[in-house]
Amino acid sequence: MLENMFNPESVAIIGASHVKGKVGRAVLDNLLNGYEGKIYPINPNSDEIEGLKCYKTVLDVPGPIDLAVIVIPSKLVPQAVRECGEKGIKYLVIISAGFKEVGVEGARLENEVKDIARSYSMRIVGPNCLGILNTHTKCNASFAKKMPPAGNVSIITQSGALGTAILDWSDATGVGFDYFASLGNKSDLNEIDFMEAWKNDDNTRVILAYLEGITDGRRFIQAARDVSKAKPVIVVKSGRTSAGARAVSSHTGSLAGSDAAYDSAFMQSGVIRADTMFEFFDMAGGFSCQPVPRGDRVAIITNAGGPGILATDSCERYGLRLATLSKETVDTLKTTLPAAASFYNPVDVLGDASAHLYHFALETVVRDEGVDGILVLATPQAMTDPVAIADVIGEIKKKTDKPILPCFVGGLVMDEGVQVLKQHGLYNYDDPARAAFTMRMMSKYQKISQRVYVPPKRFDVDMEKVRGIIDHSRSMGITVLGLEALPVLEAYGIPTLKYRIASSVGDAMQAAREMGYPIVMKIVSPDIIHKSDVGGVKVGIGSDEELENAYNRMMKDVTLAAPRCRISGVLIQQMATGGKEVILGMNRDPQFGPLIMFGLGGIYVEVLKDVQFRVAPLNERDAYGMIYGIKTHQMLEGTRGEKPSDIEKLAEFLERLSQLVTDFPDILEMDINPVKVYEKGRGCLALDVRLAISPK
């Protein structure tokens, strides 16, 4: 779809300038430096720039134009865009600033530009962006300082300044780029469009993205799920902290913060998230020049014990397995390595190891079928020849389909070897931990590429009942439902304890007698979130007398603690005994929609915060991933002789909740806390619920 934009036969620069230092001149100079297509400077005040005929408007250009780059004041952009449409230009890069990033008037102007472009079926990159480039055709339609080396990494960035830093990093490390796109305000084309365009591009092996936000969360997940099976998608997403999160009142919302939805969406769609720019670059370096490992078994070759131990610790920390070398491999190593060497993993070839010994050790270990990838460490001993060792790694790398990550630790002494690694197309890691992290992410991607997405189940439910409850609540002016929402769960096949809502002490006694003591009594109020904090919960009531006393005391305590709350009555519920307590919840994220939470329940959820999130709809894999993703999942599996909990029913509980909140966008927040999970075969029960709906 975007091929002609990145491979134009002709480019017009609207706002081209003869003045050095102007953005319009920088774009022109970049195109003149290697681009072989036709270049049309557009400037009504000039006849020629750098030997090229200058035109007053694109309408004056005699031939067709594939791409227009606009670098003029924002107030003049709408007219220029209209002229581009009349000329038949289909792709625009609007570098000009002064649009929605500056306020209301700028947003109005941006919408006007977008409407004009849409009327002519034109696609826009920007406005307020750095531009785009294609290293293979030397089409640098940006004001970046220079063209980076050609390669197989394609970049999407929402920050122009960070984009220039990434391009400079490319030059310093030798990691080459294919395409580069600075998104700016994303008035039209966004990160999803470029991901989809590059999915089947033969030159692009890795897609990197720096994002500050995602335009369409649901579409992003669908696109990324597809693209990530074809090639790695690595994202740095800024804004991780909860400072920017909107105010929420549910457990789920407060625990989600501003970032849990992004983490969940990336995980579910196969996107690999980098927390730092070091991780971002390290993964780019690994994926761009190394094959993906078949598994997570790693061997380490080193000329020093300390770095070897650090590498071992890092492998374990990141979840890699230290490969067990075969007897044949060990015996072969013993034939040539010094007697003082370590023949097991890590393989220590000792500080005086020559390039020949490195070659022998690496060639031997890489043949071992129990090894999926290798970290090769070198430190600057007096006898170390970093250039020769780099040549050895480069030579063997060409003969194997296993990743070999070089880790030359040091400074000036090792730099010449690092430069030789670059000549072999290898990225160096100056810290064993960084090499181990990259190997772990490459191993993780191997599993991502093999994923098969299974659509969520659809359960037989009573949607009409839920619609009726929501509509009735709205008609009464109620947008927060407490225990009154238990029928909503029942309508979706989520089991609850027997209960009845009573409006008087007499009704409460009758309900308790029918259910049988002991019972639990809870206050019913849409205004009270934490019932126990205001005296609104009483458990273990065993008689009429106890119930009457508890009822009167509860009404008094709740009224004193929350004098303005609306009280609908009390809920009489069977006493639940045994089982483990967990919490399920939902918070509706602005980008991705319903975000499901699962974790340890009861009062401990706020203390331990041992929770997992996923974006709905959930399939069975997602549900089980949430259950086994919490740190305390062993409690549900059965520890110290306890019988395992009914994890199968709990997973179904999560899937049913997912269907509920997907079916009803009216539901904004939800907590089901606690949920009792009983022994395997005995199911789960929802004991309490709180549900917030939209006013309309």
Number of C-alpha atoms within 10 A of each C-alpha: 9 15 10 13 24 23 18 19 17 20 27 28 27 27 25 28 26 18 11 10 9 14 21 27 22 22 26 28 22 21 24 17 13 14 21 14 16 17 21 24 31 30 22 13 11 15 14 15 18 13 7 12 14 25 23 16 19 28 18 11 17 8 11 16 23 20 25 29 28 27 26 20 12 20 14 12 21 19 12 19 26 17 16 26 22 12 19 17 23 20 25 25 27 26 28 24 19 17 23 18 15 10 10 11 13 17 16 13 18 24 16 15 22 19 15 19 23 14 10 17 14 19 20 25 26 29 31 26 26 30 27 25 29 22 22 17 16 21 27 27 29 27 25 23 13 16 23 26 19 20 21 23 23 26 26 23 26 25 19 19 13 13 23 19 12 20 21 18 15 22 16 13 19 22 25 23 28 25 25 29 28 32 31 24 21 18 21 17 17 23 24 20 14 20 23 17 14 22 22 13 12 9 16 19 23 26 28 24 24 24 17 14 14 17 17 14 20 15 14 22 21 14 17 23 24 18 24 24 21 16 19 27 26 26 23 19 20 13 14 16 11 14 9 11 15 12 9 15 12 21 23 28 26 16 21 23 18 18 18 22 25 22 17 19 24 22 18 20 22 24 23 23 20 20 13 13 13 11 19 21 20 21 26 26 25 25 25 24 23 19 17 22 25 18 21 23 21 27 29 29 27 28 24 20 16 10 20 23 15 14 28 22 16 19 26 13 14 15 16 22 18 19 21 17 21 15 11 11 19 19 12 16 23 16 9 12 20 15 10 9 17 19 21 19 19 23 25 24 25 19 18 15 22 18 20 12 19 24 17 17 23 24 17 15 24 23 13 18 11 18 24 24 28 24 24 27 24 28 21 19 16 9 11 19 20 25 17 17 26 28 18 20 22 20 13 14 23 10 10 13 15 20 23 29 27 26 26 26 19 13 12 9 17 21 15 14 21 27 20 18 25 17 14 18 20 26 28 23 23 19 17 27 20 20 28 29 21 24 33 27 25 26 21 20 25 19 14 22 18 11 14 9 12 10 11 17 15 10 13 10 17 14 14 10 14 20 14 12 16 24 16 12 17 16 12 8 10 17 20 24 23 21 23 21 19 22 16 22 21 16 17 20 17 21 18 19 16 11 20 20 20 20 14 13 18 13 15 23 19 15 21 25 13 8 17 14 18 17 23 21 27 22 27 23 20 20 17 21 18 13 16 14 11 17 20 25 20 18 15 15 19 15 15 17 11 11 25 17 12 20 24 11 15 21 16 14 15 22 17 12 13 12 10 10 13 13 16 15 19 26 22 24 26 23 20 15 8 9 18 18 22 24 25 27 26 30 29 23 21 12 16 21 20 25 29 32 26 25 27 28 22 15 15 14 20 15 7 13 14 18 24 23 29 26 29 26 23 25 21 16 15 21 25 18 15 20 22 15 17 17 14 15 16 13 15 24 16 13 10 6 6 11 14 17 24 19 23 15 19 25 21 21 24 27 25 24 25 25 21 22 23 18 12 15 13 18 21 23 26 29 24 26 23 21 25 25 23 23 20 17 12 12 19 28 21 23 22 20 23 22 23 22 20 14 14 9
